[in-house]
Amino acid sequence: MSDTSALRVADLAQNAPTSFELRPNAPTCAALAAELGLIGLRKLRFAGQIAARGRRDWELTGTLGATVVQPCVVTLDPVTSRIDVDVRRLYVAALPEIEEEEVEMPEDDTVEPLGSVIDPGAVMAEALALALPLYPRKDGVDLNEAVFSEPGVQPMTDEDARPFAGLADLRDSLKKET
């Protein structure tokens, strides 16, 4: 998303929430759909408010709604899904800098460092990307057993991958002998 939805923190009212409502136009939706690998994106709407939390921190809350069209993971046919999610971000002025190369992810992934602007458009794009179905599947379509191998090699099946399947056959054959 562009910076047209970005709000300067210095311009936000400290004593009253600042409301926003984003309804991107068709070209903007098409660009976002292309960025996210979607076939289509429509009815995109993100509405909410930004309110002060204490003296220096800010909280963005809102509701994201969209209709997305993605390729089915089995057939590549279009699959339409409706997304309706609540979104929350807490912008903290005194967020400590992370200096280590490896750190554990915090429990609360809604906390962000406070910059000079808060951009509901960027939050909308991120929230949409996170809310997309990971494996969209057309109704009634099932992924049967997939078998792959190099030419001339017997492919390994799901049944072959079961470690105790051979033991069960051995047990059954031993029972027959006695």
C-alpha positions in Angstrom: 0.0 0.0 0.0 1.1 3.6 -0.5 1.8 6.1 2.2 -1.5 7.9 1.4 -3.1 6.2 4.4 -0.2 6.9 6.7 -1.0 9.2 9.7 1.7 11.3 11.4 1.8 10.4 15.1 2.4 14.1 15.9 -1.0 14.9 14.3 -3.0 12.3 16.2 -5.3 13.5 19.0 -4.1 12.4 22.4 -7.5 12.6 24.1 -9.8 11.1 21.4 -9.4 8.1 19.0 -8.7 8.8 15.3 -11.0 6.8 13.1 -10.1 5.5 9.7 -11.8 3.5 6.9 -9.9 2.2 3.9 -11.7 0.9 0.8 -9.0 0.5 -1.9 -10.1 1.0 -5.5 -9.9 -1.7 -8.1 -6.3 -0.9 -9.4 -5.0 -0.9 -5.8 -6.8 -4.2 -5.1 -5.3 -5.7 -8.3 -1.8 -4.6 -7.3 -2.2 -6.0 -3.8 -3.6 -9.3 -5.3 -0.6 -9.6 -7.6 1.8 -8.9 -4.7 0.1 -11.7 -2.6 -0.2 -14.2 -5.5 -4.0 -14.0 -5.6 -6.2 -14.5 -8.6 -8.6 -11.8 -7.4 -9.3 -9.5 -4.5 -12.6 -7.7 -4.0 -14.7 -6.1 -1.2 -11.5 -5.1 0.6 -12.3 -2.9 3.6 -10.3 -2.0 6.7 -11.9 0.2 9.3 -10.9 1.0 12.9 -9.3 3.6 15.1 -6.0 4.7 16.5 -6.1 5.7 20.2 -3.5 6.8 22.7 -2.3 4.3 25.3 -0.6 6.1 28.1 1.6 9.2 27.3 3.6 7.9 24.4 2.1 4.6 23.0 -0.6 4.1 20.5 -3.0 1.3 19.7 -4.6 0.5 16.3 -7.7 -1.7 16.4 -9.8 -2.5 13.4 -11.8 -5.0 11.4 -10.5 -6.3 8.0 -12.9 -7.8 5.5 -12.1 -9.1 2.0 -13.1 -11.6 -0.6 -10.1 -13.4 -2.1 -9.8 -15.8 -5.0 -6.8 -18.2 -4.8 -5.8 -21.2 -6.9 -6.8 -24.6 -5.5 -3.7 -26.4 -4.2 -4.9 -29.6 -5.9 -6.5 -28.5 -9.2 -5.4 -24.9 -9.6 -9.1 -23.9 -10.1 -10.2 -20.7 -8.5 -11.3 -20.9 -4.9 -13.2 -18.0 -3.3 -12.8 -17.4 0.4 -14.3 -14.7 2.7 -11.9 -13.2 5.3 -13.2 -11.3 8.3 -10.7 -10.7 11.1 -10.1 -8.3 14.0 -6.7 -6.6 13.9 -4.8 -5.1 16.7 -1.3 -3.4 16.8 0.3 -1.7 19.8 2.9 0.9 18.9 5.4 1.3 21.7 7.7 4.3 22.0 10.2 2.6 24.4 10.5 -0.8 22.7 14.0 -2.1 23.5 16.3 -2.7 20.5 17.3 -6.3 19.9 21.0 -6.7 19.5 21.5 -10.4 19.4 21.7 -12.4 16.2 19.1 -15.0 17.5 16.2 -14.2 19.7 13.0 -15.9 20.7 9.8 -14.5 19.2 7.7 -12.7 21.8 4.3 -14.1 22.8 2.6 -10.9 21.8 3.2 -10.4 18.0 1.0 -7.3 17.9 3.6 -5.0 19.5 5.5 -2.8 17.0 8.1 0.0 17.5 6.5 3.5 17.3 7.8 5.5 14.4 6.8 9.0 13.2 3.8 7.5 11.3 1.2 4.8 11.7 0.0 3.4 8.4 -3.3 1.6 8.4 -2.8 0.7 4.8 0.4 -1.2 5.6 -1.3 -2.9 8.5 -4.2 -3.9 6.2 -1.9 -5.5 3.7 0.0 -7.4 6.4 -3.2 -8.5 8.1 -4.6 -9.7 4.8 -1.5 -11.7 4.0 -1.5 -13.3 7.4 -5.3 -14.2 7.2 -5.1 -15.9 3.8 -6.0 -19.6 3.7 -2.7 -21.5 3.5 -4.0 -24.4 1.4 -7.2 -23.3 -0.4 -9.0 -26.4 -1.7 -12.1 -26.5 -4.0 -15.1 -28.3 -2.4 -15.1 -32.0 -3.0 -11.5 -32.2 -4.2 -9.1 -34.5 -2.4 -5.4 -35.0 -2.9 -5.0 -38.7 -3.7 -1.7 -40.4 -3.1 1.1 -38.6 -5.0 3.9 -40.8 -6.2 7.2 -39.5 -7.6 10.5 -41.1 -8.5 13.4 -40.9 -10.9 13.0 -42.8 -14.2 13.7 -46.5 -13.8 13.3 -46.4 -10.0 10.2 -48.0 -8.2 8.4 -45.1 -6.6 7.9 -45.2 -2.8 4.2 -45.0 -1.8 2.7 -43.8 1.4 2.2 -47.4 2.4 5.9 -48.1 2.0 6.7 -45.2 4.3 4.9 -46.7 7.2 7.7 -48.3 9.3 5.7 -51.1 10.9 3.8 -52.2 7.8 6.5 -54.7 7.0 6.5 -56.0 10.5 2.8 -56.6 10.4 3.2 -58.7 7.2 6.0 -60.7 8.9 3.9 -61.3 12.0 1.0 -62.5 9.8 3.2 -64.9 7.9 4.7 -66.3 11.1 1.2 -67.0 12.5 0.3 -68.9 9.3 3.3 -71.1 9.7 2.4 -72.2 13.2 
